Amino acid sequence: MFVARGLTPVQIASTLIAWSVIGIALQIPAGALADRWSRRGVLAVGQGIRLVGFLIWLIWPTYPGFLVGMMLWGIKSALTNGIFEALLYDELAARDQRESYARLVGRAAAMGYVAVFMASVSAAWSVSFGYPAVILASTAATAAAGMAAMALPHARHAMTIQRTAASPQVWQAALFAVRHPVIPWIIALAAMSMAIGGGLDGFWPIYASGTGLSLSKVALFSGAISLGQISANVLAHRFRNTPEWAFHLLLLGMGALLVLSTGLYRPWTLIIVAIIPGLFKIIDVNFDARLQNLIASESRATIGSLKTFAGQVAMTGFLIGFGALAQGTSYRMAFIACGLALVGIALVFLLARRRFHQAAVT
């Protein structure tokens, strides 16, 4: 849609950067607010703000309108990322079912991607009526999500916690996270996965169109990606006992696949590319579960927001670099560079964690 309205690669990247920057600015305050006020209330407000953004896209389909809509999406992201997970974990903790968190959060995410898949398949048909029809359907879905958020239960244990001032709460949570021997590593890898995996989500349709696919087939490709993400989220909990180094190797393999597929860049290579977004979800679910197991309820949403904050900062840098490289060379070269970056990041983590463990033993 952005390309069809005449936006350049830098303009498209700038809308995603605006979304990311707004998320960065509001992520931690949103988490602190959810810990002190109402997690389901914050989730519902976020959906309402996103609805307004869709309506702006409908009545103002130009670069400024798309930019404002993405900024409102950034607010919505800040008001949801990490907060739903905190609510879910505390509900399970109250039932002494913490071990079910990875399975259930994966299933919840999978249901979201079921909806994305259905939307992608229907878009192959509904796009013939124009983008306004798709936007109106998205508006209705967002309204339903807001009502669903208000139907969620309150986390009983979290509601009994003594509420403190927001600033000391954030500061204490940050100190705890930084001083912990494991949490910084979990947040770092989760942030890299979020930055590159989330950053690429907006560019996969452009990747597919570059191989020569028609608009309707690009929609089907997006649906295939959603199927992979659904499967990955459902199965992610089965990897909860996998050692950390194995996830680093997985990241390395994903980068190699992206470089290989983009180097060939044929329609059939999309079969390989379609599995990469799902692999990111396996990393996201497992590292989120490991983080939840290490933090206390009273700071759960705040530290979850710190993880998302780190991811948003990294994503902003990624989008700036990706957009500039695509503008200066081509989207294809930008995707190859992204694959090489994944390989490099994986190697850095493998070497750094090995040295850390050796130092700890010494």
Secondary structure, DSSP 8 states (H G I E B T S, - for coil): -TTTTT--HHHHHHHHHHHHHHHHHHHHHHHHHHHHS-HHHHHHHHHHHHHHHHHHHHH--SHHHHHHHHHHHHHHHHTTTTHHHHHHHHHHHHTT-GGGHHHHHHHHHHHHHHHHHHHHHHHHHHGGG-HHHHHHHHHHHHHHHHHHHHTS---HHHHTS----HHHHHHHHHHHHHHSSSHHHHHHHHHHHHHHHHHHHTTHHHHHHHTT--HHHHHHHHHHHHHHHHHHHHHGGGGTT--HHHHHHHHHHHHHHHHHHHHH--GGGHHHHTTHHHHHHHHHHHHHHHHHTTS-GGGHHHHHHHHHHHHHHHHHHHHHHHHHHHHHS-HHHHHHHHHHHHHHHHHHHHHHHHHHHHHHH-
